[in-house]
């Protein structure tokens, strides 16, 4: 099975409006490694991968807290 086929199956099972978003987000969240997610999704570009990844709320909170002076 190709990565793209796995993504399609998982996205259909999750009822995703955007084909890979739930799976891409789940793959990305533990490591926050866009290149790992890109490889697992079978995508050619990290720019494309980013369109499918929803940033975890925790990551946004951590970045905001780190920016407070």
PERA-V218047 format. One record per run of one state. SS is the DSSP state (alpha for helix, beta for strand, coil for the rest). FROM is the first residue (numbers start at 1). TO is the last residue. If there is no record, write none. Layout:
ss = [SS SS]
from = [FROM FROM]
to = [TO TO]
This chain:
ss = [coil alpha coil alpha coil alpha coil alpha coil alpha coil]
from = [1 3 15 21 30 34 42 46 53 57 68]
to = [2 14 20 29 33 41 45 52 56 67 69]
